[in-house]
Amino acid sequence: MPKQKIIVPPALVKTWPLLPAATFGSAVRAKGILLEVRARLPLTVRKSLDVDGMALVLGMAEDSQDEFASTTAAVTRALEGIESLPIIPREIQDILGISAGERHRWLKDGRLQSAGTRTVRLSGRAQQITFHVFEPHVVEDLLDRGIVDEWREEDIAARAENRRQAAYRAKLTRSLKKAAKKPKALESQTDAAAGKLLGWDEFDVDGLLR
């Protein structure tokens, strides 16, 4: 039988509950805050900090008291004003319950306000990515107004109108094509009628109508 890994709980533990104003109740946002705080810590202690629900938890061995104390202070400083940390795309999608397509569409038409862009380097790669970020107070306002449902209704109405206009344009195009063919048909009919009239005098001279 494979040996079970024995996990020894850390002797030194410190917990920082994350306020709803910072997380908006989103586990994705809580994870984002964790990564932001970790980035401000020394590499050697970053993995000692984790997220548990809506709280950050620091755990270290008993013989790491000095390091635990300095890390605790660093985390506390990093969490100051964390409520104003810009919200990144995957977080706003989770907070508002929207898709990536909706986020892109509403950004493009101006309904979703960007707070600017942020460029980061992907872990272990030379490639960089740039994305829009959002102000927490703007996201809070969107939540309070329940505007997402209204935007979706607007999109449904816009799609229906676009389909109606597309059908009208298609019908108009067909009508124009038919109209373009009609003069030729009328011209042929006129020529045929004219041909009949050209022989009428000869028919009358022969006296066939007398």
Secondary structure as GFF3:
##gff-version 3
##sequence-region A 1 210
A	DSSP	beta_strand	12	17	.	.	.	ID=ss1
A	DSSP	alpha_helix	20	23	.	.	.	ID=ss2
A	DSSP	alpha_helix	27	38	.	.	.	ID=ss3
A	DSSP	three_ten_helix	43	48	.	.	.	ID=ss4
A	DSSP	beta_strand	49	51	.	.	.	ID=ss5
A	DSSP	beta_strand	55	60	.	.	.	ID=ss6
A	DSSP	three_ten_helix	62	64	.	.	.	ID=ss7
A	DSSP	alpha_helix	65	78	.	.	.	ID=ss8
A	DSSP	three_ten_helix	82	84	.	.	.	ID=ss9
A	DSSP	alpha_helix	89	96	.	.	.	ID=ss10
A	DSSP	alpha_helix	100	108	.	.	.	ID=ss11
A	DSSP	beta_strand	117	121	.	.	.	ID=ss12
A	DSSP	beta_strand	128	132	.	.	.	ID=ss13
A	DSSP	alpha_helix	136	145	.	.	.	ID=ss14
A	DSSP	alpha_helix	147	198	.	.	.	ID=ss15
A	DSSP	alpha_helix	200	205	.	.	.	ID=ss16
###
